[in-house]
Amino acid sequence: MTRFGQKTANSQHEYATVHVKGDQFYGARSNMNVWSPKVSDAGEFSLGQMWLASGSYEAKDLTTIEVGWHVFPDIYGGDRNPRLFGYWTRDAYEKNGCHNLLCPGFVQTDKRVALGAALSKPVSSYNGNQFDISLMVWKDPKNGNWWLKYGE
């Protein structure tokens, strides 16, 4: 089942989603527009992401892999540039989870692209030029490792 454009708001976040259910998926690919939205320093952030998830909040076994771009001054010393990011959790965001290369959940394999790095492309502008990034996340069926590919 696929649902497009579902907008949800809770006490902390507003988001629009495309939702696909099933148990035979081994990854996803996305081209996403990159912006540089204005955010404050007080815990505010903005992002465009691909969110792969299994489990549930209720059972506290929600596992996610999240990749995309974000503007998040709190974790980058006040910097407001859009940055490539990765995030994971395996317990519904309770105790386990990590951004970028700050923990053993991610392994850097390419010297040209790093999680947490500012995106060097120009950003999109309203009624102007549009710029996007291409991301692919997939699971290796032989060893169970998850991989992230940036660009072509």
C-alpha positions, 0 to 999 in steps of 0.5 A: 500500500502506498499513500502520498502527501500524508501530512502529520503534525504532532507537538514537535514536528510537522511532516509530509510522507509517502508511506509504503508497507511490506516486508520484502523491501531491501532499500530505497532511492530518492532524489531530493531538493536541497534548501537552506531554510532559516532556523533558530538556535533553540533546538529548531531544525529543518530537513529533507530525508528518506526514512526507512523504518521497521517495528513500532513506537508502542513496542519500543522496537522501532528501528530506523535508518534516516538519510538526507540533508538538514540544517541543524545549528545545535549539532554543528556549533551554530552553522546553518548550512545544509549538510548531508546526514545519517541517523539511526535508532533501534529502540524508538529513539529511547536510548540508542541512536546516533547522528553521522559518524559520532558512534560505531553505527556508521562506517565511512568508506569514501574519502570524498563524501562524509556524513555531516559535511556541508553540501557544496552544491548551490541550494534551491531558491523559491521561483529560481533554480532547483538543486537536488541530491541523489541518495540510495540506501540498501541492505546487502542480503549476504551479510546484512550490512546497510549501505548509503550511496550519495550521487551517481 
